[in-house]
């Protein structure tokens, strides 16, 4: 069975397994206490990250201790176990909202910013603006200048740190497949450092790190809420571009190496395909919600609604008896459904029976004493006259109000 694009994402964060679900609910009160304690630590951690420069080794050591207190444990693994201190571009798969932060705790690096965010926020998050807003050509040009330490040709004042990229372009669950890599990282460098990221939660192993449509702050909240999350940074051997190899072929070869190491499938889906699939999922979700609200509204149909719908349908289908229309509308609670039934030839037999019954009733009324028939006739015209007077009074009042407004 081939991998579908929906398989690359999780729809529910809370696990479906009963024991995991109830364990999470039991833990939740303790989790909120831990969360508020970690909130204070998070503020301290943020201030330290702003004060100390990325190039300081003590910065990574202090932040790593704080991260452990925050429940985020970083483990370096893989064939080379760490950065080789020479390769200028690191390439990683994308599985959580804190991947950049996790790698930076192990090795200080810089992430090119592709978002239009304030400069202060970009600086505090450790991003660098390399002209992504101006288009791919300008972006590739500035990235090449950064990697060549030509800070005068790019927006970065410090080019000493390696550059980190996530060529998948968006976050996946990391369990089933790898998205097709964007070619720009393999266009700007001849040598890249592949990094395979995996995550494990010892107690809540089934609780997802991210789900469809979840904002980044919600994912971070769960990292702070849960007791511990272990992120494995698997450093693979640096890969070199072959002389006759294009950037697309180099990207495909790197993707094959990472997917083989992670034991997941290499897919042909791109980040654009993912965005389109997410839009489709959100549309379907909205449609399902509107259908559900429509079903709820059907339960609140009043007698006035039935009368109004029956009269409108009667105008288009005069052969159908009014009482039959109302009876059917009480069942369907939907004018469109009733019209479909009529178009298929339904309600005709019921209408004939209703007309026959009404004719019998008229004959019975004719046989009634004259005084009774006269009383019914007087009552009918009395109701008509009262309704006519009420309508005229409302019309006069409305006309007078309009005249006063015009004056």
Secondary structure as the mmCIF struct_conf table of DSSP 4:
data_model
#
loop_
_struct_conf.conf_type_id
_struct_conf.id
_struct_conf.beg_label_comp_id
_struct_conf.beg_label_asym_id
_struct_conf.beg_label_seq_id
_struct_conf.end_label_comp_id
_struct_conf.end_label_asym_id
_struct_conf.end_label_seq_id
HELX_LH_PP_P HELX_LH_PP_P1 UNK A 2 UNK A 4
HELX_RH_3T_P HELX_RH_3T_P1 UNK A 5 UNK A 8
BEND BEND1 UNK A 9 UNK A 9
BEND BEND2 UNK A 11 UNK A 11
BEND BEND3 UNK A 13 UNK A 14
BEND BEND4 UNK A 16 UNK A 17
HELX_RH_AL_P HELX_RH_AL_P1 UNK A 18 UNK A 51
BEND BEND5 UNK A 52 UNK A 52
TURN_TY1_P TURN_TY1_P1 UNK A 54 UNK A 55
HELX_RH_AL_P HELX_RH_AL_P2 UNK A 57 UNK A 69
TURN_TY1_P TURN_TY1_P2 UNK A 70 UNK A 71
STRN STRN1 UNK A 72 UNK A 77
BEND BEND6 UNK A 78 UNK A 80
BEND BEND7 UNK A 82 UNK A 82
BEND BEND8 UNK A 85 UNK A 85
STRN STRN2 UNK A 89 UNK A 92
BEND BEND9 UNK A 96 UNK A 96
TURN_TY1_P TURN_TY1_P3 UNK A 97 UNK A 98
HELX_RH_AL_P HELX_RH_AL_P3 UNK A 99 UNK A 106
BEND BEND10 UNK A 107 UNK A 107
STRN STRN3 UNK A 109 UNK A 113
BEND BEND11 UNK A 115 UNK A 115
HELX_RH_AL_P HELX_RH_AL_P4 UNK A 119 UNK A 124
TURN_TY1_P TURN_TY1_P4 UNK A 125 UNK A 126
STRN STRN4 UNK A 127 UNK A 129
BEND BEND12 UNK A 131 UNK A 131
HELX_RH_3T_P HELX_RH_3T_P2 UNK A 132 UNK A 134
HELX_RH_AL_P HELX_RH_AL_P5 UNK A 136 UNK A 147
TURN_TY1_P TURN_TY1_P5 UNK A 148 UNK A 149
HELX_RH_3T_P HELX_RH_3T_P3 UNK A 151 UNK A 153
BEND BEND13 UNK A 154 UNK A 155
BEND BEND14 UNK A 157 UNK A 157
BEND BEND15 UNK A 161 UNK A 161
STRN STRN5 UNK A 162 UNK A 165
TURN_TY1_P TURN_TY1_P6 UNK A 167 UNK A 168
BEND BEND16 UNK A 170 UNK A 170
BEND BEND17 UNK A 174 UNK A 176
STRN STRN6 UNK A 177 UNK A 178
HELX_LH_PP_P HELX_LH_PP_P2 UNK A 179 UNK A 182
BEND BEND18 UNK A 183 UNK A 183
HELX_RH_AL_P HELX_RH_AL_P6 UNK A 184 UNK A 188
BEND BEND19 UNK A 190 UNK A 190
STRN STRN7 UNK A 191 UNK A 200
BEND BEND20 UNK A 202 UNK A 203
TURN_TY1_P TURN_TY1_P7 UNK A 205 UNK A 206
BEND BEND21 UNK A 207 UNK A 207
BEND BEND22 UNK A 209 UNK A 209
TURN_TY1_P TURN_TY1_P8 UNK A 212 UNK A 213
HELX_RH_AL_P HELX_RH_AL_P7 UNK A 216 UNK A 225
BEND BEND23 UNK A 226 UNK A 227
STRN STRN8 UNK A 229 UNK A 235
HELX_LH_PP_P HELX_LH_PP_P3 UNK A 236 UNK A 238
STRN STRN9 UNK A 239 UNK A 240
TURN_TY1_P TURN_TY1_P9 UNK A 243 UNK A 244
HELX_RH_AL_P HELX_RH_AL_P8 UNK A 247 UNK A 262
TURN_TY1_P TURN_TY1_P10 UNK A 263 UNK A 263
STRN STRN10 UNK A 265 UNK A 266
HELX_RH_AL_P HELX_RH_AL_P9 UNK A 271 UNK A 298
TURN_TY1_P TURN_TY1_P11 UNK A 299 UNK A 300
HELX_RH_AL_P HELX_RH_AL_P10 UNK A 303 UNK A 316
TURN_TY1_P TURN_TY1_P12 UNK A 318 UNK A 319
BEND BEND24 UNK A 320 UNK A 320
HELX_RH_AL_P HELX_RH_AL_P11 UNK A 322 UNK A 332
HELX_RH_AL_P HELX_RH_AL_P12 UNK A 335 UNK A 343
TURN_TY1_P TURN_TY1_P13 UNK A 344 UNK A 347
HELX_RH_AL_P HELX_RH_AL_P13 UNK A 348 UNK A 366
TURN_TY1_P TURN_TY1_P14 UNK A 367 UNK A 367
BEND BEND25 UNK A 368 UNK A 368
HELX_RH_AL_P HELX_RH_AL_P14 UNK A 370 UNK A 406
#
